[in-house]
Amino acid sequence: MKNPKSANPSILLSVAGFDPSGGAGVLLDLKVFQYFNFLGQAVLTSLTAQNTIEVTSIHSLSASFIQEQYEALKKDFIFHGLKIGLLSSPEHAEVVHSILTEMATIPRVVDPVFKSSSGRTFWPTQYLKDYISKIIPLASLITPNLEEAEILVGYSITSPAEMEKAAQEIVRLGAKACLLKGGHLCDSPVDILFDGYQVYRFPHQKIPFSTHGTGCLLSSSLLALIAQGNNLPEATQKAIDFTQRQILSSLPWGRGPRIIWLKE
């Protein structure tokens, strides 16, 4: 559900990377925030050269410039929710740790982006301890896919029961809650939410084509729905339903996976 129209919508901030295709990263986050009637703002962490087929290059912005972008915005605006997306250097963990700490009273959704779907590494595994120690403990909610969860817990995840175990282990790393996305697990996909107390299962349909940016779509819609005041299980169900609808409306503009085209 969208927010009621108002003269001054609340503001959500995305700290993430730039995808020039418009199919993921801050460009998609801002579209989703506006869809839910929030003003979206962004702090860029990385510039990528990519399309729907591959990532050909990535340029990590300096921690000082990330901080400068954030400081410029916070002097003028009040944020009501924060999403963390692509980080691509250990220096990013330091500055984003500081941002997360400052924004500890608002919803903070962390979408770990360790690799592109085409296989390009964004966060080298030798720096995993920095991500685990500086980013995860400050997340209200973390939204890994299966591969990202396997990196975090250190073992293969092959069943919904193992997904539940992994989600609980990730919460033990410090996150308040974990939504583990299982879209590629089997013919009957399920997402697993552990909120620190209870496990929830969200089955959904298997869609027979690939779409670019679905992780960004889900995490940014989750932040918007939480910022609207939905509790976490409600927000999760609504965000999954929204994501499924938008995937079905995605369009094959390029030669690779489809791109999201937001529809009512």
PyRosetta script that sets phi, psi and omega in degrees:
from pyrosetta import init, pose_from_sequence

init()
pose = pose_from_sequence("MKNPKSANPSILLSVAGFDPSGGAGVLLDLKVFQYFNFLGQAVLTSLTAQNTIEVTSIHSLSASFIQEQYEALKKDFIFHGLKIGLLSSPEHAEVVHSILTEMATIPRVVDPVFKSSSGRTFWPTQYLKDYISKIIPLASLITPNLEEAEILVGYSITSPAEMEKAAQEIVRLGAKACLLKGGHLCDSPVDILFDGYQVYRFPHQKIPFSTHGTGCLLSSSLLALIAQGNNLPEATQKAIDFTQRQILSSLPWGRGPRIIWLKE")
pose.set_psi(1, 138.1)
pose.set_omega(1, 177.2)
pose.set_phi(2, -78.4)
pose.set_psi(2, 158.1)
pose.set_omega(2, 169.1)
pose.set_phi(3, -65.8)
pose.set_psi(3, 150.3)
pose.set_omega(3, 169.8)
pose.set_phi(4, -59.8)
pose.set_psi(4, 145.5)
pose.set_omega(4, 178.1)
pose.set_phi(5, -62.5)
pose.set_psi(5, 137.7)
pose.set_omega(5, 177.7)
pose.set_phi(6, -144.0)
pose.set_psi(6, 162.6)
pose.set_omega(6, -178.5)
pose.set_phi(7, -66.6)
pose.set_psi(7, -33.6)
pose.set_omega(7, -177.0)
pose.set_phi(8, -131.2)
pose.set_psi(8, 87.2)
pose.set_omega(8, 178.6)
pose.set_phi(9, -60.9)
pose.set_psi(9, 152.4)
pose.set_omega(9, 173.8)
pose.set_phi(10, -66.7)
pose.set_psi(10, 163.0)
pose.set_omega(10, -172.8)
pose.set_phi(11, -112.3)
pose.set_psi(11, 131.9)
pose.set_omega(11, 172.2)
pose.set_phi(12, -115.6)
pose.set_psi(12, 140.4)
pose.set_omega(12, -176.6)
pose.set_phi(13, -114.0)
pose.set_psi(13, 131.0)
pose.set_omega(13, 173.0)
pose.set_phi(14, -108.5)
pose.set_psi(14, 126.6)
pose.set_omega(14, 173.7)
pose.set_phi(15, -110.9)
pose.set_psi(15, 103.6)
pose.set_omega(15, -168.6)
pose.set_phi(16, -164.5)
pose.set_psi(16, -171.1)
pose.set_omega(16, -175.6)
pose.set_phi(17, -97.0)
pose.set_psi(17, 166.9)
pose.set_omega(17, -179.9)
pose.set_phi(18, -103.4)
pose.set_psi(18, 121.5)
pose.set_omega(18, 176.2)
pose.set_phi(19, -110.7)
pose.set_psi(19, 110.4)
pose.set_omega(19, -173.6)
pose.set_phi(20, -66.2)
pose.set_psi(20, -14.4)
pose.set_omega(20, 177.6)
pose.set_phi(21, -73.4)
pose.set_psi(21, -15.8)
pose.set_omega(21, -176.8)
pose.set_phi(22, 79.6)
pose.set_psi(22, 3.5)
pose.set_omega(22, -174.0)
pose.set_phi(23, -92.0)
pose.set_psi(23, -7.4)
pose.set_omega(23, -177.5)
pose.set_phi(24, -158.8)
pose.set_psi(24, -174.4)
pose.set_omega(24, 177.2)
pose.set_phi(25, 66.0)
pose.set_psi(25, -156.2)
pose.set_omega(25, -172.9)
pose.set_phi(26, -63.2)
pose.set_psi(26, -31.6)
pose.set_omega(26, -179.2)
pose.set_phi(27, -62.8)
pose.set_psi(27, -40.6)
pose.set_omega(27, 177.0)
pose.set_phi(28, -73.1)
pose.set_psi(28, -41.4)
pose.set_omega(28, 179.4)
pose.set_phi(29, -55.1)
pose.set_psi(29, -45.9)
pose.set_omega(29, -176.8)
pose.set_phi(30, -66.0)
pose.set_psi(30, -36.3)
pose.set_omega(30, 176.1)
pose.set_phi(31, -62.9)
pose.set_psi(31, -42.9)
pose.set_omega(31, -178.8)
pose.set_phi(32, -66.5)
pose.set_psi(32, -43.9)
pose.set_omega(32, 179.0)
pose.set_phi(33, -57.9)
pose.set_psi(33, -44.6)
pose.set_omega(33, -179.9)
pose.set_phi(34, -66.6)
pose.set_psi(34, -36.8)
pose.set_omega(34, 177.1)
pose.set_phi(35, -54.0)
pose.set_psi(35, -40.5)
pose.set_omega(35, -179.4)
pose.set_phi(36, -89.4)
pose.set_psi(36, 14.5)
pose.set_omega(36, 176.2)
pose.set_phi(37, 65.2)
pose.set_psi(37, 39.5)
pose.set_omega(37, 167.6)
pose.set_phi(38, -111.2)
pose.set_psi(38, 151.4)
pose.set_omega(38, 168.2)
pose.set_phi(39, -80.8)
pose.set_psi(39, 122.1)
pose.set_omega(39, 178.3)
pose.set_phi(40, -96.5)
pose.set_psi(40, 134.5)
pose.set_omega(40, 174.1)
pose.set_phi(41, -127.9)
pose.set_psi(41, 161.6)
pose.set_omega(41, -171.8)
pose.set_phi(42, -142.5)
pose.set_psi(42, 144.6)
pose.set_omega(42, 167.4)
pose.set_phi(43, -117.4)
pose.set_psi(43, 120.2)
pose.set_omega(43, -178.0)
pose.set_phi(44, -82.9)
pose.set_psi(44, 136.4)
pose.set_omega(44, 175.3)
pose.set_phi(45, -104.4)
pose.set_psi(45, -29.7)
pose.set_omega(45, -171.5)
pose.set_phi(46, -153.3)
pose.set_psi(46, 148.0)
pose.set_omega(46, 172.3)
pose.set_phi(47, -110.1)
pose.set_psi(47, 133.3)
pose.set_omega(47, 179.2)
pose.set_phi(48, -119.4)
pose.set_psi(48, 152.2)
pose.set_omega(48, 166.6)
pose.set_phi(49, -107.3)
pose.set_psi(49, 110.1)
pose.set_omega(49, -176.1)
pose.set_phi(50, -156.1)
pose.set_psi(50, 166.0)
pose.set_omega(50, 173.4)
pose.set_phi(51, -140.9)
pose.set_psi(51, -160.0)
pose.set_omega(51, -179.3)
pose.set_phi(52, -78.3)
pose.set_psi(52, -8.5)
pose.set_omega(52, -177.1)
pose.set_phi(53, -99.9)
pose.set_psi(53, -40.2)
pose.set_omega(53, -172.4)
pose.set_phi(54, -158.6)
pose.set_psi(54, 160.2)
pose.set_omega(54, 167.8)
pose.set_phi(55, -101.4)
pose.set_psi(55, 117.9)
pose.set_omega(55, -176.8)
pose.set_phi(56, -94.7)
pose.set_psi(56, -23.1)
pose.set_omega(56, -178.7)
pose.set_phi(57, -162.4)
pose.set_psi(57, 154.3)
pose.set_omega(57, 174.4)
pose.set_phi(58, -139.3)
pose.set_psi(58, 136.8)
pose.set_omega(58, 177.9)
pose.set_phi(59, -119.7)
pose.set_psi(59, 112.9)
pose.set_omega(59, 179.3)
pose.set_phi(60, -79.6)
pose.set_psi(60, 125.9)
pose.set_omega(60, 176.1)
pose.set_phi(61, -76.9)
pose.set_psi(61, 152.9)
pose.set_omega(61, -176.0)
pose.set_phi(62, -69.5)
pose.set_psi(62, 151.6)
pose.set_omega(62, 177.0)
pose.set_phi(63, -59.5)
pose.set_psi(63, -36.4)
pose.set_omega(63, -179.2)
pose.set_phi(64, -65.7)
pose.set_psi(64, -36.9)
pose.set_omega(64, 179.1)
pose.set_phi(65, -74.0)
pose.set_psi(65, -35.0)
pose.set_omega(65, 173.6)
pose.set_phi(66, -60.1)
pose.set_psi(66, -46.2)
pose.set_omega(66, 178.7)
pose.set_phi(67, -62.1)
pose.set_psi(67, -39.9)
pose.set_omega(67, -179.4)
pose.set_phi(68, -63.4)
pose.set_psi(68, -42.1)
pose.set_omega(68, 176.9)
pose.set_phi(69, -60.3)
pose.set_psi(69, -46.4)
pose.set_omega(69, -178.4)
pose.set_phi(70, -63.4)
pose.set_psi(70, -44.9)
pose.set_omega(70, -178.8)
pose.set_phi(71, -62.2)
pose.set_psi(71, -39.7)
pose.set_omega(71, 179.3)
pose.set_phi(72, -61.5)
pose.set_psi(72, -42.5)
pose.set_omega(72, -179.4)
pose.set_phi(73, -70.3)
pose.set_psi(73, -43.8)
pose.set_omega(73, -173.0)
pose.set_phi(74, -71.0)
pose.set_psi(74, -18.8)
pose.set_omega(74, 174.5)
pose.set_phi(75, -66.8)
pose.set_psi(75, -22.5)
pose.set_omega(75, -169.8)
pose.set_phi(76, -118.8)
pose.set_psi(76, -16.3)
pose.set_omega(76, -171.5)
pose.set_phi(77, -135.1)
pose.set_psi(77, 157.5)
pose.set_omega(77, 173.7)
pose.set_phi(78, -112.2)
pose.set_psi(78, 125.4)
pose.set_omega(78, -177.0)
pose.set_phi(79, -92.9)
pose.set_psi(79, 147.8)
pose.set_omega(79, 179.9)
pose.set_phi(80, -118.7)
pose.set_psi(80, 2.4)
pose.set_omega(80, 177.0)
pose.set_phi(81, -177.0)
pose.set_psi(81, 151.9)
pose.set_omega(81, -175.2)
pose.set_phi(82, -134.4)
pose.set_psi(82, 132.7)
pose.set_omega(82, 171.6)
pose.set_phi(83, -118.0)
pose.set_psi(83, 133.4)
pose.set_omega(83, 174.3)
pose.set_phi(84, -108.3)
pose.set_psi(84, 124.7)
pose.set_omega(84, 177.6)
pose.set_phi(85, -115.0)
pose.set_psi(85, -125.1)
pose.set_omega(85, -173.8)
pose.set_phi(86, -63.9)
pose.set_psi(86, 122.5)
pose.set_omega(86, 168.2)
pose.set_phi(87, -120.0)
pose.set_psi(87, 143.1)
pose.set_omega(87, -171.4)
pose.set_phi(88, -136.2)
pose.set_psi(88, 15.3)
pose.set_omega(88, 172.9)
pose.set_phi(89, -156.3)
pose.set_psi(89, 155.3)
pose.set_omega(89, 179.4)
pose.set_phi(90, -61.6)
pose.set_psi(90, -27.0)
pose.set_omega(90, 176.6)
pose.set_phi(91, -64.2)
pose.set_psi(91, -31.2)
pose.set_omega(91, 177.0)
pose.set_phi(92, -62.9)
pose.set_psi(92, -36.3)
pose.set_omega(92, -179.8)
pose.set_phi(93, -60.6)
pose.set_psi(93, -38.3)
pose.set_omega(93, -179.4)
pose.set_phi(94, -64.5)
pose.set_psi(94, -51.0)
pose.set_omega(94, -175.2)
pose.set_phi(95, -71.0)
pose.set_psi(95, -36.2)
pose.set_omega(95, 179.4)
pose.set_phi(96, -71.7)
pose.set_psi(96, -32.8)
pose.set_omega(96, 172.2)
pose.set_phi(97, -56.1)
pose.set_psi(97, -43.8)
pose.set_omega(97, 179.6)
pose.set_phi(98, -64.4)
pose.set_psi(98, -42.9)
pose.set_omega(98, 179.3)
pose.set_phi(99, -63.9)
pose.set_psi(99, -46.3)
pose.set_omega(99, 178.8)
pose.set_phi(100, -59.9)
pose.set_psi(100, -40.3)
pose.set_omega(100, 179.8)
pose.set_phi(101, -63.2)
pose.set_psi(101, -43.7)
pose.set_omega(101, 179.4)
pose.set_phi(102, -64.2)
pose.set_psi(102, -29.1)
pose.set_omega(102, -173.8)
pose.set_phi(103, -105.9)
pose.set_psi(103, 32.0)
pose.set_omega(103, -172.9)
pose.set_phi(104, -67.9)
pose.set_psi(104, -13.3)
pose.set_omega(104, -176.9)
pose.set_phi(105, -95.4)
pose.set_psi(105, -1.7)
pose.set_omega(105, -179.6)
pose.set_phi(106, -117.5)
pose.set_psi(106, 164.0)
pose.set_omega(106, 178.1)
pose.set_phi(107, -60.4)
pose.set_psi(107, 137.5)
pose.set_omega(107, -177.6)
pose.set_phi(108, -133.5)
pose.set_psi(108, 105.9)
pose.set_omega(108, -179.7)
pose.set_phi(109, -101.3)
pose.set_psi(109, 123.8)
pose.set_omega(109, 179.4)
pose.set_phi(110, -108.6)
pose.set_psi(110, 120.1)
pose.set_omega(110, 176.9)
pose.set_phi(111, -109.7)
pose.set_psi(111, 97.8)
pose.set_omega(111, -176.3)
pose.set_phi(112, -68.9)
pose.set_psi(112, 126.7)
pose.set_omega(112, 179.8)
pose.set_phi(113, -120.3)
pose.set_psi(113, 89.0)
pose.set_omega(113, -176.5)
pose.set_phi(114, -87.7)
pose.set_psi(114, -28.5)
pose.set_omega(114, -178.9)
pose.set_phi(115, -145.7)
pose.set_psi(115, 153.7)
pose.set_omega(115, 169.3)
pose.set_phi(116, -78.9)
pose.set_psi(116, 161.4)
pose.set_omega(116, 177.6)
pose.set_phi(117, -65.6)
pose.set_psi(117, -19.1)
pose.set_omega(117, 176.6)
pose.set_phi(118, -86.6)
pose.set_psi(118, -2.1)
pose.set_omega(118, 173.9)
pose.set_phi(119, 105.2)
pose.set_psi(119, 1.2)
pose.set_omega(119, 179.9)
pose.set_phi(120, -74.6)
pose.set_psi(120, 127.2)
pose.set_omega(120, 179.8)
pose.set_phi(121, -78.4)
pose.set_psi(121, 128.9)
pose.set_omega(121, 175.8)
pose.set_phi(122, -102.9)
pose.set_psi(122, -39.5)
pose.set_omega(122, -178.4)
pose.set_phi(123, -120.3)
pose.set_psi(123, 104.4)
pose.set_omega(123, -176.9)
pose.set_phi(124, -61.0)
pose.set_psi(124, 141.3)
pose.set_omega(124, -175.8)
pose.set_phi(125, -64.1)
pose.set_psi(125, -23.7)
pose.set_omega(125, 179.2)
pose.set_phi(126, -67.6)
pose.set_psi(126, -14.3)
pose.set_omega(126, 178.2)
pose.set_phi(127, -106.0)
pose.set_psi(127, 14.9)
pose.set_omega(127, -177.3)
pose.set_phi(128, -60.2)
pose.set_psi(128, -36.9)
pose.set_omega(128, -178.6)
pose.set_phi(129, -61.7)
pose.set_psi(129, -32.4)
pose.set_omega(129, 177.4)
pose.set_phi(130, -66.3)
pose.set_psi(130, -41.7)
pose.set_omega(130, 179.4)
pose.set_phi(131, -65.2)
pose.set_psi(131, -44.4)
pose.set_omega(131, -177.7)
pose.set_phi(132, -65.9)
pose.set_psi(132, -38.3)
pose.set_omega(132, -175.1)
pose.set_phi(133, -84.3)
pose.set_psi(133, -29.9)
pose.set_omega(133, -172.1)
pose.set_phi(134, -105.2)
pose.set_psi(134, -27.0)
pose.set_omega(134, -174.4)
pose.set_phi(135, -104.0)
pose.set_psi(135, -52.1)
pose.set_omega(135, -171.9)
pose.set_phi(136, -60.3)
pose.set_psi(136, -42.1)
pose.set_omega(136, -177.3)
pose.set_phi(137, -64.5)
pose.set_psi(137, -13.2)
pose.set_omega(137, -178.4)
pose.set_phi(138, -104.7)
pose.set_psi(138, 8.1)
pose.set_omega(138, -178.9)
pose.set_phi(139, -87.9)
pose.set_psi(139, 130.0)
pose.set_omega(139, 167.7)
pose.set_phi(140, -67.9)
pose.set_psi(140, -35.6)
pose.set_omega(140, -178.7)
pose.set_phi(141, -151.4)
pose.set_psi(141, 134.6)
pose.set_omega(141, 174.2)
pose.set_phi(142, -117.1)
pose.set_psi(142, 141.8)
pose.set_omega(142, -170.2)
pose.set_phi(143, -127.5)
pose.set_psi(143, 63.8)
pose.set_omega(143, -179.8)
pose.set_phi(144, -74.5)
pose.set_psi(144, 151.8)
pose.set_omega(144, 166.0)
pose.set_phi(145, -85.9)
pose.set_psi(145, -177.4)
pose.set_omega(145, -175.7)
pose.set_phi(146, -59.6)
pose.set_psi(146, -46.2)
pose.set_omega(146, -177.3)
pose.set_phi(147, -64.8)
pose.set_psi(147, -40.8)
pose.set_omega(147, 178.7)
pose.set_phi(148, -66.4)
pose.set_psi(148, -39.5)
pose.set_omega(148, 177.2)
pose.set_phi(149, -64.2)
pose.set_psi(149, -40.0)
pose.set_omega(149, 178.0)
pose.set_phi(150, -61.8)
pose.set_psi(150, -37.9)
pose.set_omega(150, 176.6)
pose.set_phi(151, -63.7)
pose.set_psi(151, -41.7)
pose.set_omega(151, -177.0)
pose.set_phi(152, -70.3)
pose.set_psi(152, -38.6)
pose.set_omega(152, -176.0)
pose.set_phi(153, -96.4)
pose.set_psi(153, -18.3)
pose.set_omega(153, 174.6)
pose.set_phi(154, 84.7)
pose.set_psi(154, 19.1)
pose.set_omega(154, 176.0)
pose.set_phi(155, -149.7)
pose.set_psi(155, 163.3)
pose.set_omega(155, -179.8)
pose.set_phi(156, -73.7)
pose.set_psi(156, 144.3)
pose.set_omega(156, 179.1)
pose.set_phi(157, -117.7)
pose.set_psi(157, 115.4)
pose.set_omega(157, -171.5)
pose.set_phi(158, -125.8)
pose.set_psi(158, 4.2)
pose.set_omega(158, -178.2)
pose.set_phi(159, -153.3)
pose.set_psi(159, 160.6)
pose.set_omega(159, 175.3)
pose.set_phi(160, -57.8)
pose.set_psi(160, -35.1)
pose.set_omega(160, 178.1)
pose.set_phi(161, -63.7)
pose.set_psi(161, -41.0)
pose.set_omega(161, 177.2)
pose.set_phi(162, -69.4)
pose.set_psi(162, -31.6)
pose.set_omega(162, 173.9)
pose.set_phi(163, -61.7)
pose.set_psi(163, -43.9)
pose.set_omega(163, 178.9)
pose.set_phi(164, -60.6)
pose.set_psi(164, -44.8)
pose.set_omega(164, 179.0)
pose.set_phi(165, -60.6)
pose.set_psi(165, -44.9)
pose.set_omega(165, -178.1)
pose.set_phi(166, -65.7)
pose.set_psi(166, -41.9)
pose.set_omega(166, 178.8)
pose.set_phi(167, -59.7)
pose.set_psi(167, -40.5)
pose.set_omega(167, 178.6)
pose.set_phi(168, -67.4)
pose.set_psi(168, -38.3)
pose.set_omega(168, 178.0)
pose.set_phi(169, -65.7)
pose.set_psi(169, -38.1)
pose.set_omega(169, 179.7)
pose.set_phi(170, -66.8)
pose.set_psi(170, -37.7)
pose.set_omega(170, 174.9)
pose.set_phi(171, -64.0)
pose.set_psi(171, -35.1)
pose.set_omega(171, 176.9)
pose.set_phi(172, -66.1)
pose.set_psi(172, -18.8)
pose.set_omega(172, 174.1)
pose.set_phi(173, -73.1)
pose.set_psi(173, -11.1)
pose.set_omega(173, 174.3)
pose.set_phi(174, 130.7)
pose.set_psi(174, -18.6)
pose.set_omega(174, 178.4)
pose.set_phi(175, -65.1)
pose.set_psi(175, 148.1)
pose.set_omega(175, 177.6)
pose.set_phi(176, -71.5)
pose.set_psi(176, -32.4)
pose.set_omega(176, -178.7)
pose.set_phi(177, -153.7)
pose.set_psi(177, 157.2)
pose.set_omega(177, 179.0)
pose.set_phi(178, -135.4)
pose.set_psi(178, 127.9)
pose.set_omega(178, 168.8)
pose.set_phi(179, -107.9)
pose.set_psi(179, 109.4)
pose.set_omega(179, -178.7)
pose.set_phi(180, -97.4)
pose.set_psi(180, 119.4)
pose.set_omega(180, -174.2)
pose.set_phi(181, -88.0)
pose.set_psi(181, 125.0)
pose.set_omega(181, -176.0)
pose.set_phi(182, -115.5)
pose.set_psi(182, 32.2)
pose.set_omega(182, -175.4)
pose.set_phi(183, -61.1)
pose.set_psi(183, -24.7)
pose.set_omega(183, -178.0)
pose.set_phi(184, -104.8)
pose.set_psi(184, 11.9)
pose.set_omega(184, -173.7)
pose.set_phi(185, -75.4)
pose.set_psi(185, -43.0)
pose.set_omega(185, -174.3)
pose.set_phi(186, -161.7)
pose.set_psi(186, -173.0)
pose.set_omega(186, 179.8)
pose.set_phi(187, -72.9)
pose.set_psi(187, -16.9)
pose.set_omega(187, 177.1)
pose.set_phi(188, -121.3)
pose.set_psi(188, 79.0)
pose.set_omega(188, -171.7)
pose.set_phi(189, -66.5)
pose.set_psi(189, 152.5)
pose.set_omega(189, 178.4)
pose.set_phi(190, -144.8)
pose.set_psi(190, 141.0)
pose.set_omega(190, 171.1)
pose.set_phi(191, -103.0)
pose.set_psi(191, 143.6)
pose.set_omega(191, -176.3)
pose.set_phi(192, -116.6)
pose.set_psi(192, 124.7)
pose.set_omega(192, 174.6)
pose.set_phi(193, -109.7)
pose.set_psi(193, 129.2)
pose.set_omega(193, 169.0)
pose.set_phi(194, -121.6)
pose.set_psi(194, 118.9)
pose.set_omega(194, -174.6)
pose.set_phi(195, -98.0)
pose.set_psi(195, 14.6)
pose.set_omega(195, -177.2)
pose.set_phi(196, 97.2)
pose.set_psi(196, -15.4)
pose.set_omega(196, -178.3)
pose.set_phi(197, -130.2)
pose.set_psi(197, -39.0)
pose.set_omega(197, -170.6)
pose.set_phi(198, -138.2)
pose.set_psi(198, 147.4)
pose.set_omega(198, 174.9)
pose.set_phi(199, -97.9)
pose.set_psi(199, 133.7)
pose.set_omega(199, 176.1)
pose.set_phi(200, -121.9)
pose.set_psi(200, 139.0)
pose.set_omega(200, 175.7)
pose.set_phi(201, -110.2)
pose.set_psi(201, 135.7)
pose.set_omega(201, 179.6)
pose.set_phi(202, -125.3)
pose.set_psi(202, 89.5)
pose.set_omega(202, 177.0)
pose.set_phi(203, -71.7)
pose.set_psi(203, 149.9)
pose.set_omega(203, 176.4)
pose.set_phi(204, -152.7)
pose.set_psi(204, 170.8)
pose.set_omega(204, -173.6)
pose.set_phi(205, -76.5)
pose.set_psi(205, 152.0)
pose.set_omega(205, 173.6)
pose.set_phi(206, -85.7)
pose.set_psi(206, 123.6)
pose.set_omega(206, -179.5)
pose.set_phi(207, -98.7)
pose.set_psi(207, 130.6)
pose.set_omega(207, -168.4)
pose.set_phi(208, -84.8)
pose.set_psi(208, 26.1)
pose.set_omega(208, 173.9)
pose.set_phi(209, -149.8)
pose.set_psi(209, 161.4)
pose.set_omega(209, -177.4)
pose.set_phi(210, -95.3)
pose.set_psi(210, 144.8)
pose.set_omega(210, 178.4)
pose.set_phi(211, -132.2)
pose.set_psi(211, 135.2)
pose.set_omega(211, -179.5)
pose.set_phi(212, -74.9)
pose.set_psi(212, 138.2)
pose.set_omega(212, 169.9)
pose.set_phi(213, 82.8)
pose.set_psi(213, 16.7)
pose.set_omega(213, -176.6)
pose.set_phi(214, -66.7)
pose.set_psi(214, -32.4)
pose.set_omega(214, 177.1)
pose.set_phi(215, -65.7)
pose.set_psi(215, -41.4)
pose.set_omega(215, 176.1)
pose.set_phi(216, -63.7)
pose.set_psi(216, -42.0)
pose.set_omega(216, -179.5)
pose.set_phi(217, -59.8)
pose.set_psi(217, -47.4)
pose.set_omega(217, -178.1)
pose.set_phi(218, -66.7)
pose.set_psi(218, -46.9)
pose.set_omega(218, -175.3)
pose.set_phi(219, -68.4)
pose.set_psi(219, -37.8)
pose.set_omega(219, 179.7)
pose.set_phi(220, -72.6)
pose.set_psi(220, -35.7)
pose.set_omega(220, 176.0)
pose.set_phi(221, -69.3)
pose.set_psi(221, -35.4)
pose.set_omega(221, 175.5)
pose.set_phi(222, -60.1)
pose.set_psi(222, -46.0)
pose.set_omega(222, 179.4)
pose.set_phi(223, -60.0)
pose.set_psi(223, -45.1)
pose.set_omega(223, -179.3)
pose.set_phi(224, -61.6)
pose.set_psi(224, -43.0)
pose.set_omega(224, -178.3)
pose.set_phi(225, -69.1)
pose.set_psi(225, -36.4)
pose.set_omega(225, 175.1)
pose.set_phi(226, -66.1)
pose.set_psi(226, -42.5)
pose.set_omega(226, 179.7)
pose.set_phi(227, -65.0)
pose.set_psi(227, -24.4)
pose.set_omega(227, 174.6)
pose.set_phi(228, -72.0)
pose.set_psi(228, -16.9)
pose.set_omega(228, 179.8)
pose.set_phi(229, 110.4)
pose.set_psi(229, 2.4)
pose.set_omega(229, 175.3)
pose.set_phi(230, -67.1)
pose.set_psi(230, 142.6)
pose.set_omega(230, 172.8)
pose.set_phi(231, -71.6)
pose.set_psi(231, 168.1)
pose.set_omega(231, -169.6)
pose.set_phi(232, -63.2)
pose.set_psi(232, -47.5)
pose.set_omega(232, 177.5)
pose.set_phi(233, -60.9)
pose.set_psi(233, -40.3)
pose.set_omega(233, 177.7)
pose.set_phi(234, -63.7)
pose.set_psi(234, -46.8)
pose.set_omega(234, -180.0)
pose.set_phi(235, -60.7)
pose.set_psi(235, -39.0)
pose.set_omega(235, -179.3)
pose.set_phi(236, -64.5)
pose.set_psi(236, -46.9)
pose.set_omega(236, 179.2)
pose.set_phi(237, -61.9)
pose.set_psi(237, -44.0)
pose.set_omega(237, 180.0)
pose.set_phi(238, -64.8)
pose.set_psi(238, -39.7)
pose.set_omega(238, -179.5)
pose.set_phi(239, -68.1)
pose.set_psi(239, -39.0)
pose.set_omega(239, 177.6)
pose.set_phi(240, -65.2)
pose.set_psi(240, -43.9)
pose.set_omega(240, 178.5)
pose.set_phi(241, -62.1)
pose.set_psi(241, -44.1)
pose.set_omega(241, 178.4)
pose.set_phi(242, -60.5)
pose.set_psi(242, -45.5)
pose.set_omega(242, -179.3)
pose.set_phi(243, -62.4)
pose.set_psi(243, -43.2)
pose.set_omega(243, 178.4)
pose.set_phi(244, -60.5)
pose.set_psi(244, -44.5)
pose.set_omega(244, 179.9)
pose.set_phi(245, -62.2)
pose.set_psi(245, -42.4)
pose.set_omega(245, -177.3)
pose.set_phi(246, -71.1)
pose.set_psi(246, -34.4)
pose.set_omega(246, 175.4)
pose.set_phi(247, -61.5)
pose.set_psi(247, -42.6)
pose.set_omega(247, -179.7)
pose.set_phi(248, -65.6)
pose.set_psi(248, -22.8)
pose.set_omega(248, 178.1)
pose.set_phi(249, -95.7)
pose.set_psi(249, -0.2)
pose.set_omega(249, -177.7)
pose.set_phi(250, -66.4)
pose.set_psi(250, 157.9)
pose.set_omega(250, -171.5)
pose.set_phi(251, -123.5)
pose.set_psi(251, 145.6)
pose.set_omega(251, -178.0)
pose.set_phi(252, -87.9)
pose.set_psi(252, 70.8)
pose.set_omega(252, -179.0)
pose.set_phi(253, -72.1)
pose.set_psi(253, -40.9)
pose.set_omega(253, -177.2)
pose.set_phi(254, -100.4)
pose.set_psi(254, -164.5)
pose.set_omega(254, -179.3)
pose.set_phi(255, -96.2)
pose.set_psi(255, -4.1)
pose.set_omega(255, 178.3)
pose.set_phi(256, -109.2)
pose.set_psi(256, -147.3)
pose.set_omega(256, 179.2)
pose.set_phi(257, -56.2)
pose.set_psi(257, 155.3)
pose.set_omega(257, 179.4)
pose.set_phi(258, -66.3)
pose.set_psi(258, 165.1)
pose.set_omega(258, 178.2)
pose.set_phi(259, -116.5)
pose.set_psi(259, 140.4)
pose.set_omega(259, -179.6)
pose.set_phi(260, -65.9)
pose.set_psi(260, 134.1)
pose.set_omega(260, 172.6)
pose.set_phi(261, -128.3)
pose.set_psi(261, 101.7)
pose.set_omega(261, -169.4)
pose.set_phi(262, -61.8)
pose.set_psi(262, 129.4)
pose.set_omega(262, 178.7)
pose.set_phi(263, -122.5)
pose.set_psi(263, 154.4)
pose.set_omega(263, 176.8)
pose.set_phi(264, -62.0)
pose.dump_pdb("model.pdb")
